[in-house]
Amino acid sequence: MDFRIFTEPQQGASYDELLAVAKATEELGFDAFFRSDHYLRMGDGDPGYGPTDAWTTLAGLARETSRIRLGTLVSSVTYRYPGILAIQVAQVDAMSGGRAELGLGTGWFAEEHRAYGIPFPPKRFDLLEEQLEIVTGLWSTPAGSTYSFSGAHYTLEDSPALPKPVQSPVPVIVGGKGAKRTPLLAARFATEFNIPFPDPGTTPELIAGVRSACESVGRDPDSLVYSAALVVATGSSEASFRARAAAIGREPAELRENGLAGSAAEVVDKLGALRAEGVTRVYLQVLDLADLDHLDFIAREIVPQLG
């Protein structure tokens, strides 16, 4: 199993705080550092530094790390035109020596759009489909050729399709719990299908839907990575676990039901069950970014049992 650290900086984290987590992620042997792509804190509480831009952050981390993968889970189609997004990701890929990954989704948080003057159309799935086609099309256009696209929302004419990323292809993550359009988009465009915070017992059906969609378009279902993202809170004792639950404002019983929570043995058991259901990569949502000892505990007591 691959283990990735997944952060939510919109809750209040500066670049320096994210850098400390990213460096710990690399030093402790985790596979990747990912962050959400949001511009407004969710829920009450101290907004701290305030929001940071996802791809600006990842550009900085690209120069200050050397091994870990770097990406978003996920960027919203409402924030950037697809041509600009393709340039940004390709540049971060070059800056990192080929370690960038793009998670792309429809977006959902209407309040942040109102807060920062970002248009939020009521129907966004068609935007996602066109952006996936454009971004991957720009990257895959042969050097010296041009790329054009005419859709309902975007038109590109004779783009030089530059710069090219280092990786070919750049990993693209499509996720969600939809039963129809999401599996097909993953089958057509993604290298990875992600289940965000899966409800208990639903993972096998969601993976089966994507595998079926792959077969419908003539793609090998095993060519995708199947992943899940879950909140994590654990510790060497019940007291330390409960302290970490309190630090992120969550109830211990609720965390045990919906996340990776409790003792190391409890977390290992739940991860083992996910692996049996077909999940080979897990994004560990770490909400207390000041608690680097938490990462150390996970790296020492949990990862070695499932790596």
C-alpha contacts under 8 A as a table, 3 or more apart, distances in Angstrom:
res1	aa1	res2	aa2	distance
1	M	275	R	7.59
1	M	280	T	4.89
1	M	281	R	5.39
1	M	282	V	7.36
1	M	306	L	6.09
1	M	307	G	5.10
2	D	30	F	7.76
2	D	31	D	6.26
2	D	280	T	6.44
2	D	281	R	4.55
2	D	282	V	6.26
2	D	307	G	6.84
3	F	30	F	5.69
3	F	31	D	5.63
3	F	32	A	7.31
3	F	281	R	6.03
3	F	282	V	5.19
3	F	283	Y	6.13
3	F	284	L	7.06
3	F	303	V	7.47
4	R	30	F	5.80
4	R	31	D	5.27
4	R	32	A	4.68
4	R	33	F	6.01
4	R	34	F	7.17
4	R	281	R	7.66
4	R	282	V	6.19
4	R	283	Y	4.72
4	R	284	L	5.96
5	I	25	T	6.83
5	I	30	F	7.15
5	I	31	D	7.93
5	I	32	A	6.16
5	I	33	F	5.00
5	I	34	F	6.06
5	I	283	Y	5.75
5	I	284	L	5.04
5	I	285	Q	6.35
5	I	286	V	6.80
6	F	33	F	6.13
6	F	34	F	4.68
6	F	35	R	5.39
6	F	36	S	7.50
6	F	73	L	7.83
6	F	283	Y	5.67
6	F	284	L	5.48
6	F	285	Q	4.60
6	F	286	V	6.07
7	T	33	F	7.87
7	T	34	F	6.28
7	T	35	R	4.65
7	T	36	S	6.32
7	T	285	Q	5.82
7	T	286	V	5.59
7	T	287	L	6.40
7	T	289	L	7.67
8	E	11	Q	6.14
8	E	35	R	5.91
8	E	36	S	5.29
8	E	285	Q	7.78
8	E	286	V	7.72
8	E	287	L	6.55
9	P	12	G	5.57
9	P	13	A	5.05
9	P	14	S	7.67
9	P	18	L	7.66
9	P	35	R	7.02
9	P	36	S	6.95
9	P	38	H	7.92
9	P	51	P	6.55
9	P	52	T	6.93
10	Q	13	A	6.87
10	Q	36	S	7.79
10	Q	37	D	7.91
10	Q	38	H	5.81
10	Q	39	Y	5.83
10	Q	40	L	5.53
10	Q	41	R	4.98
10	Q	42	M	7.61
10	Q	47	P	7.87
10	Q	50	G	6.40
10	Q	51	P	4.65
10	Q	52	T	6.84
11	Q	40	L	7.36
11	Q	41	R	4.59
11	Q	42	M	6.56
11	Q	47	P	5.98
11	Q	48	G	7.55
11	Q	50	G	7.21
11	Q	51	P	7.38
12	G	41	R	7.01
12	G	46	D	7.33
12	G	47	P	4.79
12	G	48	G	4.42
12	G	49	Y	5.28
12	G	50	G	4.90
12	G	51	P	6.34
13	A	17	E	5.92
13	A	18	L	6.70
13	A	48	G	6.47
13	A	49	Y	5.59
13	A	50	G	6.60
13	A	51	P	7.14
13	A	52	T	7.60
13	A	289	L	7.87
14	S	17	E	5.25
14	S	18	L	6.42
14	S	49	Y	5.56
14	S	50	G	7.43
14	S	51	P	7.82
14	S	52	T	6.93
15	Y	18	L	5.05
15	Y	19	L	6.01
15	Y	52	T	7.26
15	Y	57	T	6.60
16	D	19	L	4.91
16	D	20	A	6.33
17	E	20	A	5.26
17	E	21	V	6.61
17	E	289	L	7.19
17	E	290	A	7.52
18	L	21	V	5.13
18	L	22	A	6.11
18	L	289	L	7.51
19	L	22	A	4.98
19	L	23	K	6.05
19	L	61	L	6.73
19	L	64	E	7.99
20	A	23	K	5.23
20	A	24	A	6.22
21	V	24	A	5.09
21	V	25	T	6.02
21	V	289	L	6.70
21	V	292	L	6.97
22	A	25	T	4.87
22	A	26	E	6.29
22	A	33	F	5.94
22	A	61	L	7.51
22	A	65	T	7.65
23	K	26	E	5.13
23	K	27	E	6.09
23	K	65	T	6.76
24	A	27	E	5.04
24	A	28	L	5.85
24	A	292	L	7.17
24	A	295	L	7.57
25	T	28	L	5.47
25	T	29	G	6.46
25	T	30	F	5.40
25	T	31	D	7.77
25	T	32	A	7.09
25	T	33	F	6.60
25	T	68	I	7.69
25	T	295	L	7.50
26	E	29	G	5.45
26	E	30	F	6.01
26	E	31	D	7.52
26	E	32	A	7.52
26	E	65	T	7.34
26	E	67	R	6.71
26	E	68	I	5.80
27	E	30	F	7.81
28	L	295	L	7.73
28	L	296	D	6.69
28	L	299	A	6.19
29	G	299	A	7.25
30	F	33	F	8.00
30	F	68	I	7.35
30	F	299	A	7.44
31	D	68	I	5.56
31	D	69	R	6.45
32	A	68	I	4.61
32	A	69	R	4.30
32	A	70	L	5.89
33	F	68	I	6.59
33	F	69	R	6.21
33	F	70	L	5.27
33	F	71	G	6.88
34	F	69	R	7.94
34	F	70	L	5.68
34	F	71	G	4.85
34	F	72	T	5.38
34	F	73	L	6.54
35	R	54	A	6.98
35	R	71	G	6.64
35	R	72	T	5.12
35	R	73	L	6.03
35	R	74	V	7.80
36	S	54	A	7.13
36	S	72	T	5.62
36	S	73	L	5.09
36	S	74	V	5.75
36	S	75	S	7.15
37	D	53	D	7.13
37	D	54	A	5.34
37	D	72	T	6.41
37	D	73	L	6.96
37	D	74	V	5.97
37	D	75	S	5.09
37	D	76	S	7.08
38	H	51	P	7.29
38	H	53	D	7.75
38	H	54	A	7.75
38	H	75	S	7.93
38	H	112	E	7.48
39	Y	51	P	5.13
39	Y	52	T	7.01
39	Y	53	D	7.39
39	Y	112	E	5.89
39	Y	116	Y	7.87
40	L	50	G	7.51
40	L	51	P	6.20
40	L	111	E	7.71
40	L	112	E	5.16
40	L	115	A	7.71
41	R	44	D	7.90
41	R	47	P	6.28
41	R	50	G	7.55
41	R	51	P	7.47
47	P	50	G	5.33
52	T	56	T	7.82
52	T	57	T	7.04
53	D	56	T	5.39
53	D	57	T	6.10
54	A	57	T	5.17
54	A	58	L	6.23
54	A	72	T	7.14
55	W	58	L	4.92
55	W	59	A	6.01
55	W	88	Q	7.12
55	W	89	V	7.52
55	W	92	V	7.71
56	T	59	A	5.16
56	T	60	G	6.50
57	T	60	G	5.27
57	T	61	L	6.30
58	L	61	L	4.92
58	L	62	A	5.91
58	L	70	L	6.54
58	L	71	G	7.09
58	L	92	V	6.94
59	A	62	A	5.07
59	A	63	R	6.95
59	A	91	Q	7.97
59	A	92	V	5.18
59	A	95	M	6.90
59	A	96	S	7.82
60	G	63	R	5.58
60	G	64	E	6.56
61	L	64	E	4.86
61	L	65	T	5.87
61	L	70	L	7.94
62	A	65	T	5.79
62	A	66	S	7.44
62	A	70	L	7.45
62	A	92	V	6.60
62	A	93	D	7.92
62	A	95	M	5.70
62	A	96	S	4.32
62	A	99	R	7.92
63	R	66	S	7.55
63	R	95	M	6.38
63	R	96	S	6.22
65	T	68	I	6.98
65	T	96	S	7.85
66	S	96	S	7.27
67	R	99	R	7.78
68	I	99	R	7.06
69	R	99	R	4.78
69	R	100	A	6.04
69	R	101	E	7.21
70	L	99	R	6.00
70	L	100	A	4.96
70	L	101	E	6.10
71	G	100	A	5.67
71	G	101	E	4.62
71	G	102	L	5.61
71	G	103	G	6.91
72	T	75	S	5.89
72	T	101	E	7.05
72	T	102	L	5.78
72	T	103	G	5.15
72	T	104	L	7.70
73	L	102	L	7.70
73	L	103	G	5.04
73	L	104	L	7.22
73	L	173	I	7.92
74	V	102	L	7.45
74	V	103	G	4.46
74	V	104	L	5.02
74	V	105	G	5.93
75	S	79	Y	7.77
75	S	102	L	7.54
75	S	103	G	5.90
75	S	104	L	4.80
75	S	105	G	6.04
75	S	107	G	7.50
76	S	79	Y	5.79
76	S	80	R	7.80
76	S	104	L	5.99
76	S	105	G	5.12
76	S	106	T	5.39
76	S	107	G	4.57
77	V	80	R	6.26
77	V	81	Y	7.53
77	V	82	P	7.77
77	V	104	L	6.92
77	V	105	G	6.22
77	V	106	T	5.50
77	V	107	G	6.56
77	V	124	R	7.77
77	V	127	L	6.63
77	V	128	L	6.03
77	V	131	Q	7.16
78	T	81	Y	7.87
78	T	106	T	7.26
78	T	107	G	6.76
78	T	118	I	7.32
78	T	119	P	6.95
78	T	120	F	6.61
79	Y	118	I	7.10
80	R	84	I	6.54
80	R	85	L	5.99
81	Y	84	I	5.42
81	Y	85	L	6.19
81	Y	131	Q	7.99
82	P	85	L	4.92
82	P	86	A	6.08
82	P	131	Q	5.30
82	P	134	I	6.47
82	P	135	V	5.99
83	G	86	A	5.21
83	G	87	I	6.49
83	G	134	I	7.25
83	G	135	V	6.68
83	G	138	L	7.84
84	I	87	I	5.13
84	I	88	Q	6.21
85	L	88	Q	5.03
85	L	89	V	6.12
85	L	135	V	7.42
86	A	89	V	5.38
86	A	90	A	6.03
86	A	135	V	5.28
86	A	138	L	7.20
86	A	139	W	7.36
87	I	90	A	5.16
87	I	91	Q	6.07
87	I	162	L	7.08
87	I	163	P	6.28
88	Q	91	Q	5.18
88	Q	92	V	6.28
89	V	92	V	5.11
89	V	93	D	6.02
89	V	100	A	6.91
89	V	101	E	7.74
89	V	102	L	7.25
89	V	165	P	7.60
90	A	93	D	4.96
90	A	94	A	6.27
90	A	100	A	7.97
90	A	163	P	6.40
90	A	164	K	6.03
90	A	165	P	4.22
90	A	166	V	7.33
91	Q	94	A	5.08
91	Q	95	M	6.09
91	Q	163	P	7.26
91	Q	165	P	6.79
92	V	95	M	4.88
92	V	96	S	6.04
92	V	100	A	6.32
93	D	96	S	5.25
93	D	97	G	6.11
93	D	98	G	4.73
93	D	99	R	5.66
93	D	100	A	4.70
93	D	101	E	7.93
93	D	165	P	5.75
93	D	166	V	6.08
93	D	167	Q	7.33
94	A	97	G	5.09
94	A	98	G	5.80
94	A	165	P	6.08
94	A	166	V	5.61
95	M	98	G	7.65
96	S	99	R	5.49
96	S	100	A	6.99
97	G	166	V	6.84
98	G	165	P	7.38
98	G	166	V	5.07
98	G	167	Q	5.41
99	R	167	Q	7.87
100	A	170	V	6.95
100	A	171	P	7.58
101	E	170	V	6.06
101	E	171	P	5.01
101	E	172	V	6.05
101	E	173	I	7.58
102	L	170	V	7.47
102	L	171	P	6.37
102	L	172	V	4.92
102	L	173	I	6.04
103	G	172	V	5.76
103	G	173	I	4.34
103	G	174	V	6.09
104	L	128	L	7.57
104	L	132	L	7.84
104	L	172	V	7.50
104	L	173	I	6.42
104	L	174	V	6.06
105	G	128	L	6.35
105	G	174	V	6.78
105	G	175	G	7.33
106	T	124	R	5.62
106	T	125	F	6.01
106	T	127	L	7.45
106	T	128	L	5.80
107	G	124	R	7.88
109	F	112	E	5.96
109	F	113	H	7.10
110	A	113	H	5.29
110	A	114	R	6.52
110	A	120	F	6.67
111	E	114	R	5.16
111	E	115	A	6.13
112	E	115	A	4.92
112	E	116	Y	6.26
112	E	118	I	7.87
113	H	116	Y	5.47
113	H	117	G	5.67
113	H	118	I	4.49
113	H	119	P	6.34
113	H	120	F	6.30
114	R	117	G	5.22
114	R	118	I	6.37
114	R	119	P	7.73
115	A	118	I	7.87
121	P	124	R	6.38
123	K	126	D	7.40
124	R	127	L	5.09
124	R	128	L	6.47
125	F	128	L	5.05
125	F	129	E	6.41
126	D	129	E	5.10
126	D	130	E	6.25
127	L	130	E	5.27
127	L	131	Q	6.02
127	L	153	H	6.74
128	L	131	Q	5.11
128	L	132	L	6.08
129	E	132	L	5.29
129	E	133	E	6.30
129	E	185	L	6.98
130	E	133	E	5.10
130	E	134	I	6.08
130	E	151	G	7.05
130	E	153	H	7.54
130	E	154	Y	7.39
131	Q	134	I	5.05
131	Q	135	V	5.93
132	L	135	V	5.39
132	L	136	T	6.06
132	L	189	F	6.62
133	E	136	T	5.53
133	E	137	G	5.74
133	E	189	F	7.31
134	I	137	G	4.90
134	I	138	L	5.97
134	I	149	F	7.20
135	V	138	L	5.29
135	V	139	W	6.38
136	T	139	W	5.22
136	T	140	S	6.12
136	T	189	F	7.47
137	G	140	S	5.21
137	G	141	T	6.08
137	G	147	Y	7.34
138	L	141	T	5.43
138	L	147	Y	6.33
138	L	161	A	4.88
138	L	162	L	7.53
139	W	161	A	6.67
139	W	162	L	7.73
139	W	164	K	5.90
139	W	165	P	6.90
139	W	168	S	7.87
139	W	169	P	7.55
140	S	168	S	7.60
140	S	169	P	7.47
141	T	145	S	6.50
141	T	146	T	6.89
141	T	147	Y	6.50
141	T	161	A	6.57
142	P	145	S	5.55
142	P	146	T	7.94
144	G	160	P	7.34
145	S	160	P	6.62
145	S	161	A	7.87
146	T	158	D	5.01
146	T	159	S	5.15
146	T	160	P	4.71
146	T	161	A	6.18
147	Y	156	L	7.36
147	Y	157	E	6.90
147	Y	158	D	5.24
147	Y	159	S	4.98
147	Y	160	P	6.51
147	Y	161	A	6.16
148	S	155	T	7.43
148	S	156	L	4.94
148	S	157	E	4.62
148	S	158	D	5.18
148	S	159	S	6.31
149	F	154	Y	7.46
149	F	155	T	5.37
149	F	156	L	4.92
149	F	157	E	6.64
150	S	154	Y	6.35
150	S	155	T	4.49
150	S	156	L	6.48
151	G	154	Y	5.34
151	G	155	T	5.99
156	L	159	S	6.52
159	S	162	L	7.92
161	A	164	K	7.26
165	P	168	S	7.07
165	P	170	V	7.10
166	V	170	V	7.95
167	Q	170	V	5.15
171	P	190	A	7.21
171	P	191	T	5.51
171	P	192	E	7.35
172	V	189	F	7.26
172	V	190	A	4.90
172	V	191	T	5.34
172	V	192	E	6.42
173	I	186	A	7.68
173	I	190	A	5.46
173	I	191	T	6.18
173	I	192	E	4.79
173	I	193	F	5.86
173	I	194	N	6.77
174	V	182	T	7.54
174	V	185	L	7.31
174	V	186	A	5.46
174	V	190	A	5.88
174	V	192	E	6.44
174	V	193	F	5.23
174	V	194	N	6.22
175	G	182	T	7.03
175	G	186	A	7.45
175	G	193	F	5.26
175	G	194	N	4.28
175	G	195	I	5.60
175	G	196	P	6.93
176	G	182	T	6.61
176	G	194	N	6.60
176	G	195	I	5.48
176	G	196	P	6.21
177	K	182	T	7.50
177	K	195	I	6.59
177	K	196	P	7.71
177	K	206	L	6.79
178	G	181	R	6.79
178	G	182	T	5.56
178	G	183	P	7.34
179	A	182	T	6.64
179	A	183	P	6.64
179	A	206	L	7.30
179	A	209	G	6.77
180	K	183	P	6.06
180	K	184	L	6.83
181	R	184	L	5.28
181	R	185	L	6.23
182	T	185	L	5.18
182	T	186	A	6.21
183	P	186	A	5.11
183	P	187	A	6.15
183	P	209	G	6.22
183	P	210	V	4.50
183	P	213	A	5.89
184	L	187	A	5.00
184	L	188	R	6.15
184	L	210	V	6.93
184	L	213	A	5.31
184	L	214	C	7.24
185	L	188	R	5.11
185	L	189	F	5.88
185	L	190	A	7.20
186	A	189	F	5.47
186	A	190	A	4.70
186	A	191	T	7.57
186	A	192	E	7.26
186	A	193	F	6.11
186	A	210	V	7.03
187	A	190	A	6.25
187	A	210	V	6.61
187	A	211	R	7.82
187	A	213	A	5.93
187	A	214	C	4.77
187	A	217	V	7.32
187	A	219	R	7.15
187	A	221	P	7.97
188	R	214	C	7.52
188	R	217	V	7.39
190	A	193	F	6.86
190	A	224	L	7.37
191	T	223	S	7.29
191	T	224	L	5.13
191	T	225	V	6.42
192	E	224	L	5.09
192	E	225	V	4.45
192	E	226	Y	5.91
192	E	227	S	7.19
193	F	210	V	7.82
193	F	224	L	6.83
193	F	225	V	6.19
193	F	226	Y	5.09
193	F	227	S	6.16
194	N	226	Y	6.06
194	N	227	S	4.64
194	N	228	A	5.28
194	N	229	A	7.24
195	I	198	P	5.87
195	I	203	T	7.58
195	I	206	L	7.87
195	I	226	Y	7.97
195	I	227	S	6.18
195	I	228	A	4.56
195	I	229	A	6.35
196	P	228	A	5.75
196	P	229	A	4.89
196	P	230	L	6.95
197	F	228	A	6.81
197	F	229	A	5.37
197	F	230	L	5.01
197	F	231	V	7.62
197	F	258	N	7.50
197	F	259	G	7.58
198	P	202	T	6.58
198	P	203	T	6.41
198	P	228	A	7.10
198	P	229	A	7.64
198	P	230	L	7.61
198	P	258	N	7.95
199	D	202	T	5.71
199	D	203	T	7.54
199	D	258	N	7.06
200	P	203	T	7.45
200	P	257	E	7.96
200	P	258	N	7.24
201	G	204	P	7.26
202	T	205	E	5.68
202	T	206	L	6.42
203	T	206	L	5.21
203	T	207	I	6.19
203	T	274	L	7.82
203	T	277	E	6.72
204	P	207	I	5.25
204	P	208	A	6.01
204	P	277	E	5.56
204	P	278	G	7.13
205	E	208	A	5.00
205	E	209	G	6.19
206	L	209	G	5.16
206	L	210	V	6.62
207	I	210	V	5.24
207	I	211	R	6.23
207	I	226	Y	7.19
207	I	278	G	7.39
208	A	211	R	5.03
208	A	212	S	6.08
209	G	212	S	5.15
209	G	213	A	6.23
210	V	213	A	4.95
210	V	214	C	6.20
210	V	221	P	7.63
211	R	214	C	5.09
211	R	215	E	6.41
211	R	221	P	4.88
211	R	222	D	7.94
212	S	215	E	5.13
212	S	216	S	6.29
212	S	221	P	7.66
213	A	216	S	4.99
213	A	217	V	6.59
214	C	217	V	5.40
214	C	218	G	6.18
214	C	219	R	4.80
214	C	220	D	6.31
214	C	221	P	5.38
215	E	218	G	4.98
215	E	219	R	5.49
215	E	220	D	6.59
215	E	221	P	6.68
216	S	219	R	7.55
219	R	223	S	7.65
220	D	223	S	5.50
221	P	224	L	6.07
222	D	225	V	7.40
225	V	279	V	7.98
225	V	280	T	6.91
225	V	281	R	7.41
226	Y	278	G	6.84
226	Y	279	V	5.16
226	Y	280	T	5.97
226	Y	281	R	6.62
227	S	279	V	5.15
227	S	280	T	5.94
227	S	281	R	4.58
227	S	282	V	5.58
227	S	283	Y	7.54
228	A	279	V	6.73
228	A	281	R	6.62
228	A	282	V	5.12
228	A	283	Y	6.19
229	A	282	V	5.75
229	A	283	Y	4.44
229	A	284	L	6.16
229	A	285	Q	6.72
230	L	258	N	7.79
230	L	259	G	5.36
230	L	260	L	6.49
230	L	282	V	7.52
230	L	283	Y	6.37
230	L	284	L	5.66
230	L	285	Q	5.67
231	V	255	L	7.81
231	V	258	N	7.99
231	V	259	G	5.06
231	V	260	L	6.10
231	V	261	A	7.97
231	V	284	L	5.86
231	V	285	Q	4.32
231	V	286	V	6.39
231	V	287	L	7.71
232	V	259	G	6.01
232	V	260	L	4.68
232	V	261	A	5.70
232	V	284	L	5.79
232	V	285	Q	5.80
232	V	286	V	6.11
233	A	241	F	6.30
233	A	244	R	6.14
233	A	245	A	6.28
233	A	255	L	7.64
233	A	259	G	7.91
233	A	260	L	6.41
233	A	261	A	4.82
233	A	262	G	6.69
233	A	286	V	7.76
233	A	294	H	7.95
234	T	240	S	7.41
234	T	241	F	4.83
234	T	244	R	7.23
234	T	260	L	7.58
234	T	261	A	5.26
234	T	262	G	5.00
234	T	263	S	5.60
234	T	264	A	6.43
234	T	267	V	7.60
234	T	294	H	7.43
234	T	298	I	7.76
235	G	238	E	7.07
235	G	240	S	5.21
235	G	241	F	4.74
235	G	244	R	7.94
235	G	262	G	6.95
235	G	263	S	5.84
235	G	264	A	6.71
235	G	294	H	7.28
235	G	297	F	6.98
236	S	240	S	6.42
236	S	241	F	7.36
236	S	263	S	6.50
236	S	264	A	7.12
236	S	297	F	7.87
237	S	240	S	5.22
237	S	241	F	6.29
237	S	263	S	6.67
238	E	241	F	5.10
238	E	242	R	6.10
238	E	262	G	6.93
238	E	263	S	6.88
239	A	242	R	5.15
239	A	243	A	6.12
240	S	243	A	5.02
240	S	244	R	6.28
241	F	244	R	5.18
241	F	245	A	6.22
241	F	252	P	7.97
241	F	261	A	7.63
241	F	262	G	5.86
241	F	263	S	7.14
242	R	245	A	4.92
242	R	246	A	6.11
242	R	252	P	6.22
243	A	246	A	5.10
243	A	247	A	6.16
244	R	247	A	4.96
244	R	248	I	6.61
245	A	248	I	5.51
245	A	249	G	6.26
245	A	250	R	5.20
245	A	251	E	6.30
245	A	252	P	6.00
245	A	255	L	7.66
246	A	249	G	4.90
246	A	250	R	5.86
246	A	251	E	7.06
247	A	250	R	7.78
247	A	288	D	7.02
248	I	287	L	6.35
248	I	288	D	6.32
250	R	254	E	7.19
250	R	255	L	6.74
251	E	254	E	5.32
251	E	255	L	6.20
252	P	255	L	5.12
252	P	256	R	6.17
252	P	261	A	7.74
252	P	262	G	7.71
253	A	256	R	5.14
253	A	257	E	6.35
254	E	257	E	5.16
254	E	258	N	6.13
254	E	259	G	7.91
255	L	258	N	5.26
255	L	259	G	5.02
255	L	260	L	7.04
255	L	261	A	5.74
256	R	259	G	5.67
256	R	260	L	6.46
256	R	261	A	4.86
256	R	262	G	6.34
260	L	266	E	7.80
260	L	267	V	5.22
260	L	270	K	6.86
260	L	271	L	7.73
261	A	266	E	6.90
261	A	267	V	5.80
262	G	266	E	5.87
262	G	267	V	6.61
263	S	266	E	5.15
263	S	267	V	6.39
264	A	267	V	5.16
264	A	268	V	6.10
264	A	298	I	7.81
264	A	301	E	6.43
264	A	302	I	6.00
265	A	268	V	5.07
265	A	269	D	6.13
265	A	302	I	7.86
266	E	269	D	5.19
266	E	270	K	6.35
267	V	270	K	5.18
267	V	271	L	6.13
267	V	302	I	7.42
268	V	271	L	5.09
268	V	272	G	6.00
268	V	302	I	6.15
268	V	305	Q	7.23
268	V	306	L	7.40
269	D	272	G	5.03
269	D	273	A	6.29
270	K	273	A	5.07
270	K	274	L	6.37
271	L	274	L	5.03
271	L	275	R	6.20
271	L	306	L	7.87
272	G	275	R	5.03
272	G	276	A	6.25
272	G	306	L	7.41
273	A	276	A	5.06
273	A	277	E	6.39
274	L	277	E	5.00
274	L	278	G	6.56
274	L	279	V	5.50
275	R	278	G	5.21
275	R	279	V	4.73
275	R	280	T	5.92
276	A	279	V	7.24
279	V	282	V	7.43
286	V	289	L	6.67
288	D	291	D	5.70
289	L	292	L	6.94
291	D	294	H	5.59
291	D	295	L	7.49
292	L	295	L	5.27
292	L	296	D	6.53
293	D	296	D	4.91
293	D	297	F	6.16
294	H	297	F	5.16
294	H	298	I	6.34
295	L	298	I	5.17
295	L	299	A	6.11
296	D	299	A	5.11
296	D	300	R	6.15
297	F	300	R	5.22
297	F	301	E	5.76
297	F	302	I	7.58
298	I	301	E	5.43
298	I	302	I	5.08
298	I	303	V	6.31
299	A	302	I	6.08
299	A	303	V	5.27
299	A	304	P	7.20
300	R	303	V	6.62
300	R	304	P	6.75
301	E	304	P	6.73
301	E	305	Q	7.50
302	I	305	Q	5.62
302	I	306	L	7.07
303	V	306	L	5.42
303	V	307	G	5.71
304	P	307	G	5.36
